[in-house]
Amino acid sequence: MRTSKGSGHGEEGRQTERRTALKQLLATLRADDYRFVTATPATHRRVVARADRTRAKNLRDVLGWSLPFTSDVVQPAVLELLQRAGAVEQRDDGLLAATIRVSSVRGALFLHSAYPTLAEDSVFLGPDSYRFADLIVARMGRLPEGAQILDYGAGAGVGGITAARGRPGSVLTLADINPKALFLASINAEFTGVDHRTVEAGRPADLTAEFDLIVTHPPFMMDDGARAYRDGGDLYGGRLSLDWVCDGMRLLRPGGKIILHTGVSIVDGRDVLLDALRERIPSAGWRFDYHELDPDIFGDELDQPAYAEVERIAAVGLVLTRTDGDG
């Protein structure tokens, strides 16, 4: 585990310049009332495959749909900010392409990776992020003054930032194995006015602090490419969800909560993650609330050989409260 810092004066200066440009980009977009809701990769692929979507016609096409563009499509100031941030590249056909997307979640803007998210260090935001944010708002409850919040596997930081915005005066720790995710999540947090720090960590067990609220949205797919933002390990993709909850239990203060949003494979009518959680979480000292949020997500994945035994993938939410010593 390490707290993220620049690796040298030259690199640190470059990162500072990129950070400043991206914050200015977000400010420009907010002033223009920019909004974009990110769909699933399958929906995105279908939309951009339409005959009239070969290149961008406006800013949402550039920073939402990740369509290639010519320089006259965006304001010169926006193009300059993208260039200063190193967030635009020239394609072989002469068109330009943004390497980031900007999406809106519950009134806040979030930087994340451009479509398609094929790189191992991609920073993902999608429909799961919207469910995750809604689950947090509905279930986080009242937190103590100066609450310590952890967003583990933070990605773009949607979960932790949503929680911290709901409790002014809290301190947010954004933790992830991916330095690129921490860089973008930190900008997203700073832009929304959230007091935060970033920590590069391989798993929650690498952390030693205690928290009043832990929010986490682990990768949950079975991914042949083993991409960190997507691959959930064995247990039909549920291993990280199980491990992160069990690790997080050791970091909770009395009365604290873990809010998990993830996807689970349903095999022969059985939720494999729920069975595993019940085996690992003791009944004494913990209140366990688990339910399906959406019974059928990412159905296109069932065509993959790894999912041959899976009848559906469901989105689930877990609220796990430490009750020993509470009150």
Disulfide bonds with the S-S distance in Angstrom:
none
